[in-house]
């Protein structure tokens, strides 16, 4: 105890000295803060007073200006107001204006600085602000603020600071005494145990034997170290990292140095198509590609995907690989070749006629065939062989993407048991009752639980997945940690909201908003002042394009003034044309657009322009920048990156986003106009509100959304998954070390 007091007393003296030194610094800092706030407040007052003051002067009511200033100076902090039309004139002022302030010597009060004037009440702050007009180009407004409240605040701050340091000293002293006593007793007991010859770490078989108390400070320290490492990683991830490709690359070099990173997906990031004598390179319209392609540029590695382009085989090497991007290669694309029968059964059949409608609540009946299932299993096996052949080590990090490859994690685990497998499910996960429809539900769940980490967009999807596993498998689900134990392996189920690259590529924003507005309207034969809305989707029944068109029709019914003044351009990339449901959906969309255009056909532009064709990302961004609004009306979606791309495109902080409540993005972008796409009247009202929204409100909403997309970007999405993988690999490394020290 005497040893503890010898430490505590000097500590108290040191903290008291710190408080004595810090107090004047706090005074100075507080004064600077308040002066800066007053200067900002002065600018706001000038902007507010300029118009009514000019009206009074124009009407020749100079006598009333003094009364006007007297009313204003009744504010608690605003002491006096004055106005000088010219440097040599008489000042028009409230009664409380100090006599020292005259029009002839205002220059000494103008500009930045602490312009303080002593008075009986306390210091006064004098700010001289220009208020030029055509009638009085040299006019200036004088604002005098009462600074006495700063003295009161300063005294309060010093008092609070004193109590804070006093409390801190007491807490530190108490903790010091407790730790000193416990540490001394613990280490003395440990030394006695060591002198008796007992092991440093108790073996499990000894735990059941009484009389062997053991001593485990090293084991406890090791466990605490692991927890601190995980906490440190999470803290850095959430608050200390500005997520950019460079930051991601740096973290990967630090956390996963020399690790083997492999991405596996059905869709490839670059498609080579033959056009006559030449080969064109396309980037498909896919949220998955939009999210992952920047990641691969940042961390390199290998991307394994189905080679679907007509010229894909012509550009690969003997190992079926090609370096991409074409203009500046940064990683390898390994292509997997599928026969027509395999593609029909695996992709069009089981994946997109079975799993896709099963997971999306879009009221389309899923279709399951045993022949499709056989092809799905075979193709997943083919992808697994490609992963094994591309792996440079026995424990690569493999990122498996989406519902096409649900069986792949288990297949990889069988061949590479030490691999860290992160599977991300880009579409919603249904509740157990809906998933029960699938005849091979147990096989799919078992395949997915071959993953080390199973990722979804939202927490509700994580909840549904754990509920489904709990319902159909003999697995142990821990709902506190969201870990699932199955077959002796642990799978972490985590929420990772996907996003887009930030900032957008310079090429996308190279053309100014003004030029985009002009060129897009000219391209579509629209007047330059014409209101323009845009929708960008794959031509998929889950995207709510039919509901979107009904909402536009309802807008024109309720607000006929918009007929001929508003046009909606729907960009719809063709997709899955081999499935009857998609062909039927395309026919329905075309028919509805034609009917609405025919119904509201008048002199002037059509209300709907339908563009069912592929558009390059640069063209899509041009439409985003030209539009007055973007309408995302998905009936059920994992995230929907179109919403975030529209926000990223609007560096002018204008435009309105109308967003379906059934998208994951609606949980992250509440500043959008959130709608139920099935409610045509609500959507029509949102369209009218968007078309009439003031520029200031557009700017406020867009600024908040852009800040969120900038912070929670795709590099953060990938970084969180990879950092979690790194922590998992560290834990695995510690677990494989010897369990006793001799």
Secondary structure, 3 states (H helix, E strand, C coil): CHHHHHHHHHHHHHHHHHHHHHHHHHHHHHHHHHHHHHHHHHHHHHHHHHHHHHHHHHCCCCHHHHHHHHHHCCCCCEEEEEEECCCCCCCEECCCCCCCCCHHHHHHHECCCCCEECCCCCCEEEEEEECCCCCCCCCEEEEEEECHHHHHHHHHHHHHHHHHHHHHHHHHHHHHHHHHHHHHHHHHHHHHHHHCCCCCCCCHHHCCCCCCCCCCHHHHHHHHHHHHHHHHHHHHHHHHCCCCHHHHHHHHHHHCCCCCEEEECCCCCCEEEEECCEEEEECCCCHHHHHHHHHHHHHCCEEEEECCCCCHHHHCCCCCEEEECCCCCCEEEEEECCCHHHHHHHHHHHHHHHHHHHHCCCCCCCCCCHHHHHHHHHHHHHHHHHHHHHCCCCCCEEEEECHHHCCHHHHHHHHCCCCEEEEECCCCCCCHHHHCCCCCHHHHHHHHCCCCEEEECCHHHHHHHHHHHHHHCCCEEECCCCEEEECCEEEEEEECCCCCCCCCCHHHHCCCHHHHHHHHHHHCCCCCCCEEEEEEEECCHHHCHHHHHHHHHHHHHHCHHHCCCEEEEEEEECCCCCCHHHHHHHHHHHHHHHHHHHHCCCCCCCCEEEECCCCCHHHHHHHHHHCCEEEECCCCCCCCHHHHHHHHHCCCCCCEEEEECCCHHHHCCCCCEEECCCCHHHHHHHHHHHHHCCHHHHHHHHHHHHHHHHHCCHHHHHHHHHHHHHHHHHHHHHHCCCCCCC
